[in-house]
Amino acid sequence: MVEIRYFAAIADAVGKEAETLDLPTGATIADLRITLATTYGPDLDKMLGVCAYLVGDELTRDPAMTLTPRVDVLPPFAGG
């Protein structure tokens, strides 16, 4: 089980701020993106492609990164 937290435009797109997904041990960001695109539609995958992911203490865009029990999905933020 992986807790996924969504922020800003991604939270708006999926209609929630968090959910728990039953992903297998060793699942990666690429696996997460496939699961989310299957659930919410291919347009979401385009958004996920520009997101950063906070996996544990590491901010990454590497699709091969193995997921931890909690992952934050962070779209690009504007402003200063």
N, C-alpha and C positions, 0 to 999 in steps of 0.2 A: 504494500500500500504506500502510495506517495501522495502527500498533501501538496496541491498545486495552488499557489496564491497568484491572483491576477491583479494588475494595476492599470489605471487610466483607461486608454482606448481598448485594451484587451479585455478588461473587466466589463466594459460596456458591450463589447462584441459577444461575449459568452453569457452575459446577463447575470453574473455573480462575481464575488470577490475571491472565492476559494471553493475547492472541491477536493475530494479524495478519490484517487484513481487506483484501480487494481492493476498495477503494472508489474511484470516479472522482475525478479532480482537480476541486476545487470542491465536493465533497460537504460537507454540513452536519450539524449535530447531529441535525436532523430525519431526514436520510437514514440516519444511524447508528442511530437509534432504530427506524426501519422495518426495517432489516437485522437488528438484534438481535431484534426482536419476531417477525420471520419465522423466524429460526433457533431461538429459544428459547421462543417462545409468547407470547400476548397478555398473560399475567399479568406477564411481565417488563416490558412497556411501562408498566404502571401504576407499577412500581418506578422505572423510568427517568424518569418524569414528575416525580419529587420529587428527583432527583439533581442535583448540580452537576457541571460538566464543566470540567476543567483543560485548556484548549486553548492550547498554547504556554505563555505566562506569565499567561494571563488565565483567571480563574475565572468561569464564566458559566452561565446557564440558558437563554440565547437560542437557540431552535431554528434560527435563520438563520445562526448563527456557522459560518464555514467551518473545516473540520477542518485540523489540522496533522499532520505525520507521527506524532506521538504524542499520544494523548488519554487522560486519566485520568477514570474514571467514579466519582464520589464520592457515596455515599448519605449521607443525614443522619446525623450522629454524635450520640450522646447522651453525657452525662457532663460532667465538668468538670475 
